[in-house]
Amino acid sequence: MVDRNDVEAAAALVEGRVRQTPVITVDGADLGVPGLLSLKLELHQHTGSFKPRGAFNRMLQGALPSAGVIAASGGNHGLAVAYAARSLGVPAEVFVPVTASPVKVQRLAGLGAQVRQVGQHYAEALAASTQRAGETGALVVHAYDQPEVVAGQGTVGRELEGQLDGIDTVLVAVGGGGLVSGIASWFDGSVRVVGVEPEQIPTLHASLKAGRPVDIEVGGIATDSLGARRIGDIAFETARRTGVVSVLVRDEDLVRARRLLWSELRVAAELGGAAALAALVGGAYVPQAGERVALIVCGGNTDPSDLGPAAPH
């Protein structure tokens, strides 16, 4: 498991290699919801998502093999691994499904990674990368289910706590669970952590209901960033230990939230990055009066050409 000490150690290790991302506080009425909202703009992190935090923490634990690093990803994790590998001067090989966003695949190549597209979903890319790592001896940097990766992602929560007083609730998107478990590990039950998942990718939701990690079918419009078929073991145990809950959002709420972020705040999030706001605009999570809510806008690797005016509210 990962605890606050692990997150503190990760923060010291990645300092100077990742950005402190800004927090903005806005009137929720601008986004069609009541109260004040604080948004941590983690899409302004290197490579457009929170992922470099975990990638660097994993890769800085010791000497790296000459074969470099290897990862499977829907896109954002691969970008982070490629960026960190380039920064540290080692090769990176990244496996992504054929459904990965072309924007992300193009950026991966631009960062110098060797890109391999395998299968329709993340799970197939992961299996291929695991086999390849056994052949090459490269260091595996898992997208979400390694303690070092989770601790690195937990620095988002640590940073947020230092930027914002009196947080009651943090809403955060869930794919494989690295970010939500890292944040929950940092707050350790002192702040309510709500995982937000698309209805067609209820990875954490289904596992909490079953009482154990289970495989799910993956579908809908946010598979490139939230398309894990099975929640990570660390995320599942952390969610149970710290009381993380999961709410489900509709694809149309993801689209609406993404457009609202752009039209009202000029924040160009990807669909997964807009999931936390989608929980509010779609009513999946309804804050109490006076509840101080923070949202993690966790990714912005998107083609902005389809961003238009938001639906009326």
C-alpha positions as CSV (number, residue, x, y, z in Angstrom):
1,M,0.0,0.0,0.0
2,V,0.9,3.7,-0.3
3,D,0.8,6.2,2.5
4,R,1.5,9.9,3.2
5,N,5.2,9.1,3.8
6,D,5.5,7.6,0.3
7,V,3.9,10.6,-1.2
8,E,6.2,12.9,0.7
9,A,9.2,11.0,-0.6
10,A,7.8,11.1,-4.1
11,A,7.4,14.9,-3.9
12,A,11.1,15.3,-2.9
13,L,12.2,13.0,-5.7
14,V,10.3,14.6,-8.5
15,E,10.8,18.2,-7.4
16,G,12.2,20.3,-10.2
17,R,11.0,17.7,-12.8
18,V,7.3,18.4,-12.7
19,R,5.3,21.6,-12.5
20,Q,3.2,22.9,-9.7
21,T,-0.1,23.3,-11.5
22,P,-2.4,26.2,-10.8
23,V,-5.7,26.1,-8.9
24,I,-8.5,28.5,-9.9
25,T,-11.6,29.1,-7.9
26,V,-14.8,30.1,-9.8
27,D,-18.4,30.7,-9.2
28,G,-20.1,27.4,-10.0
29,A,-23.0,29.3,-11.5
30,D,-20.8,30.0,-14.5
31,L,-20.7,26.2,-15.1
32,G,-24.4,25.6,-14.2
33,V,-23.8,24.3,-10.6
34,P,-24.2,26.0,-7.2
35,G,-21.5,27.2,-4.9
36,L,-17.8,27.9,-5.3
37,L,-15.6,25.4,-7.2
38,S,-11.9,25.1,-7.2
39,L,-10.3,23.5,-10.3
40,K,-6.7,22.1,-10.2
41,L,-5.5,22.4,-13.7
42,E,-3.3,19.4,-14.0
43,L,-3.7,19.4,-17.7
44,H,-1.0,22.1,-17.6
45,Q,1.5,19.6,-16.4
46,H,4.3,18.5,-18.7
47,T,2.8,16.4,-21.6
48,G,-0.7,17.6,-20.8
49,S,-1.7,15.4,-17.8
50,F,-0.7,14.4,-14.3
51,K,1.1,11.3,-15.4
52,P,4.7,12.6,-15.3
53,R,4.6,12.7,-11.6
54,G,4.3,8.9,-11.3
55,A,6.5,8.2,-14.3
56,F,9.4,10.2,-12.8
57,N,9.0,8.7,-9.3
58,R,9.1,5.2,-10.7
59,M,12.1,5.9,-13.0
60,L,14.2,7.8,-10.4
61,Q,14.2,4.9,-7.8
62,G,17.6,3.7,-9.1
63,A,19.8,3.1,-12.1
64,L,17.9,2.5,-15.3
65,P,18.7,-0.5,-17.5
66,S,20.4,0.2,-20.9
67,A,17.2,-1.1,-22.6
68,G,15.4,1.8,-21.1
69,V,11.8,1.8,-20.1
70,I,8.6,0.2,-21.4
71,A,4.9,1.0,-20.8
72,A,1.4,0.3,-22.0
73,S,-1.0,3.3,-22.2
74,G,-4.1,4.7,-23.6
75,G,-1.9,7.7,-24.5
76,N,-1.3,10.0,-21.5
77,H,0.8,7.6,-19.5
78,G,2.9,6.8,-22.6
79,L,3.5,10.5,-23.2
80,A,4.7,10.9,-19.6
81,V,7.0,7.9,-19.8
82,A,8.4,9.1,-23.2
83,Y,8.9,12.6,-21.7
84,A,10.6,11.3,-18.6
85,A,12.8,8.9,-20.6
86,R,13.9,11.6,-22.9
87,S,14.7,13.8,-19.9
88,L,16.8,11.0,-18.3
89,G,18.5,10.0,-21.5
90,V,17.1,6.5,-21.9
91,P,15.0,4.9,-24.7
92,A,11.3,4.3,-24.3
93,E,9.0,1.8,-25.9
94,V,5.3,2.5,-25.6
95,F,2.4,0.1,-26.5
96,V,-1.0,1.7,-27.1
97,P,-4.2,0.3,-28.5
98,V,-5.2,1.1,-32.1
99,T,-8.1,3.2,-30.6
100,A,-5.6,5.7,-29.0
101,S,-6.1,9.3,-29.9
102,P,-4.1,10.2,-33.0
103,V,-3.1,13.4,-31.2
104,K,-1.5,11.3,-28.5
105,V,0.2,8.9,-30.9
106,Q,1.7,11.8,-32.9
107,R,3.0,13.4,-29.7
108,L,4.5,10.1,-28.6
109,A,6.5,9.8,-31.7
110,G,7.5,13.5,-31.4
111,L,8.9,12.7,-27.9
112,G,11.2,10.0,-29.4
113,A,9.4,6.9,-28.1
114,Q,9.1,3.8,-30.2
115,V,5.4,3.4,-30.6
116,R,3.6,0.1,-31.1
117,Q,-0.2,-0.1,-31.6
118,V,-1.7,-3.3,-30.5
119,G,-5.3,-4.4,-29.9
120,Q,-8.5,-2.5,-29.4
121,H,-8.1,-1.8,-25.6
122,Y,-5.5,-1.0,-23.0
123,A,-5.5,-4.5,-21.6
124,E,-4.2,-5.9,-24.9
125,A,-1.5,-3.3,-25.1
126,L,-0.5,-4.1,-21.6
127,A,-0.2,-7.8,-22.3
128,A,2.0,-7.1,-25.3
129,S,4.2,-4.7,-23.4
130,T,4.7,-7.2,-20.6
131,Q,5.8,-9.9,-23.0
132,R,8.2,-7.4,-24.7
133,A,9.7,-6.3,-21.4
134,G,10.6,-9.9,-20.6
135,E,12.5,-10.1,-23.9
136,T,14.4,-6.8,-23.6
137,G,14.9,-6.3,-19.9
138,A,13.5,-2.8,-20.0
139,L,12.0,-1.3,-16.8
140,V,8.3,-1.6,-16.7
141,V,6.5,1.6,-15.8
142,H,2.9,0.6,-15.1
143,A,0.2,3.1,-15.9
144,Y,-1.4,2.9,-12.5
145,D,-0.7,-0.3,-10.4
146,Q,2.8,0.3,-9.0
147,P,3.4,1.8,-5.6
148,E,6.0,4.3,-7.0
149,V,3.5,5.4,-9.7
150,V,0.7,5.8,-7.2
151,A,2.8,7.7,-4.8
152,G,3.9,10.1,-7.6
153,Q,0.3,10.7,-8.6
154,G,-0.5,11.4,-4.9
155,T,1.6,14.6,-5.1
156,V,-1.4,16.1,-6.9
157,G,-3.3,15.8,-3.6
158,R,-0.3,17.0,-1.5
159,E,0.1,20.0,-3.8
160,L,-3.6,20.8,-3.8
161,E,-3.7,20.8,0.0
162,G,-1.0,23.4,0.1
163,Q,-2.8,25.6,-2.4
164,L,-6.3,25.5,-1.0
165,D,-7.6,25.7,2.6
166,G,-10.7,23.9,3.8
167,I,-11.3,21.3,1.2
168,D,-14.2,19.1,1.9
169,T,-14.4,17.0,-1.3
170,V,-12.1,16.2,-4.2
171,L,-13.7,14.9,-7.4
172,V,-11.3,13.0,-9.7
173,A,-11.6,10.9,-12.8
174,V,-10.9,7.1,-12.5
175,G,-9.4,4.9,-15.2
176,G,-7.1,2.3,-13.7
177,G,-7.1,4.2,-10.4
178,G,-3.6,5.6,-10.0
179,L,-4.6,9.2,-9.5
180,V,-7.6,8.6,-7.3
181,S,-5.6,6.2,-5.1
182,G,-2.6,8.5,-4.9
183,I,-4.9,11.4,-3.8
184,A,-6.8,9.2,-1.4
185,S,-3.5,7.9,0.1
186,W,-2.4,11.5,0.8
187,F,-5.7,12.7,2.4
188,D,-6.2,9.3,4.2
189,G,-9.8,9.9,4.9
190,S,-9.5,13.5,6.1
191,V,-11.2,14.7,2.8
192,R,-13.9,13.0,0.9
193,V,-12.5,11.6,-2.4
194,V,-15.1,10.8,-5.1
195,G,-14.0,8.8,-8.1
196,V,-15.9,9.7,-11.3
197,E,-16.3,7.1,-14.1
198,P,-18.2,6.9,-17.3
199,E,-21.3,4.7,-17.2
200,Q,-19.7,2.5,-19.9
201,I,-16.4,2.1,-18.0
202,P,-17.4,1.5,-14.4
203,T,-14.0,0.0,-13.4
204,L,-13.9,1.0,-9.7
205,H,-17.7,1.1,-9.3
206,A,-18.2,-2.5,-10.4
207,S,-15.3,-3.7,-8.3
208,L,-16.5,-2.0,-5.1
209,K,-19.9,-3.5,-5.7
210,A,-18.4,-7.0,-6.1
211,G,-16.1,-6.6,-3.2
212,R,-13.0,-7.4,-5.3
213,P,-11.4,-6.2,-8.6
214,V,-13.4,-7.5,-11.5
215,D,-13.0,-7.2,-15.3
216,I,-15.6,-5.1,-17.1
217,E,-16.5,-4.4,-20.7
218,V,-15.1,-1.1,-21.9
219,G,-17.1,1.3,-24.2
220,G,-18.1,4.8,-24.8
221,I,-16.3,8.0,-25.8
222,A,-13.6,8.2,-23.1
223,T,-11.8,4.9,-23.6
224,D,-8.5,6.5,-24.7
225,S,-7.9,8.0,-21.2
226,L,-10.3,6.0,-18.9
227,G,-10.5,2.7,-20.6
228,A,-8.9,0.3,-18.1
229,R,-10.8,-3.0,-18.0
230,R,-9.8,-3.8,-14.4
231,I,-9.1,-1.5,-11.5
232,G,-5.6,-1.7,-10.0
233,D,-5.1,-3.7,-6.9
234,I,-3.6,-0.7,-5.1
235,A,-6.5,1.5,-6.1
236,F,-9.1,-1.0,-5.0
237,E,-7.5,-1.6,-1.6
238,T,-6.9,2.2,-1.1
239,A,-10.5,3.0,-2.0
240,R,-11.8,0.5,0.5
241,R,-9.4,1.6,3.3
242,T,-10.0,5.4,2.8
243,G,-13.7,5.4,1.9
244,V,-13.5,6.5,-1.7
245,V,-16.8,6.3,-3.5
246,S,-17.6,6.1,-7.2
247,V,-20.2,7.9,-9.2
248,L,-21.0,7.3,-12.8
249,V,-21.5,9.9,-15.5
250,R,-23.1,9.7,-19.0
251,D,-21.2,10.3,-22.1
252,E,-23.3,13.3,-22.9
253,D,-22.3,14.8,-19.5
254,L,-18.6,14.4,-20.4
255,V,-19.2,16.2,-23.7
256,R,-21.2,19.0,-22.0
257,A,-18.6,19.4,-19.2
258,R,-15.7,19.6,-21.7
259,R,-17.5,22.3,-23.7
260,L,-18.3,24.2,-20.6
261,L,-14.7,24.2,-19.5
262,W,-13.8,25.7,-22.9
263,S,-16.6,28.2,-23.3
264,E,-16.6,29.5,-19.8
265,L,-13.0,29.1,-18.7
266,R,-11.1,28.6,-21.9
267,V,-9.7,25.3,-20.5
268,A,-9.3,22.8,-23.3
269,A,-9.7,19.5,-21.5
270,E,-10.0,16.0,-23.0
271,L,-13.1,14.0,-22.2
272,G,-11.5,12.2,-19.3
273,G,-10.1,15.4,-18.0
274,A,-13.6,16.8,-17.8
275,A,-15.1,13.9,-15.9
276,A,-14.9,15.5,-12.5
277,L,-17.0,18.5,-13.7
278,A,-19.4,16.1,-15.5
279,A,-20.3,14.6,-12.2
280,L,-21.6,18.0,-11.1
281,V,-23.3,19.2,-14.3
282,G,-25.0,15.8,-14.7
283,G,-26.1,15.5,-11.1
284,A,-24.2,12.3,-10.3
285,Y,-22.7,14.2,-7.4
286,V,-24.6,17.0,-5.6
287,P,-22.7,19.0,-3.0
288,Q,-24.2,20.1,0.2
289,A,-24.7,23.8,0.9
290,G,-21.4,25.3,1.7
291,E,-19.4,22.2,0.7
292,R,-15.9,23.2,-0.6
293,V,-15.4,21.1,-3.7
294,A,-12.2,20.7,-5.7
295,L,-12.1,19.2,-9.1
296,I,-9.0,17.7,-10.8
297,V,-8.9,18.6,-14.5
298,C,-6.5,15.9,-15.2
299,G,-5.8,15.9,-18.9
300,G,-5.8,18.1,-22.0
301,N,-4.5,15.9,-24.8
302,T,-7.3,16.6,-27.2
303,D,-8.0,17.9,-30.6
304,P,-9.7,21.3,-29.8
305,S,-11.2,21.7,-33.3
306,D,-14.5,20.2,-32.1
307,L,-14.9,22.5,-29.1
308,G,-17.9,24.7,-29.6
309,P,-20.4,26.6,-27.5
310,A,-21.7,24.8,-24.4
311,A,-25.3,23.6,-24.1
312,P,-27.5,26.2,-22.3
313,H,-27.8,25.9,-18.5
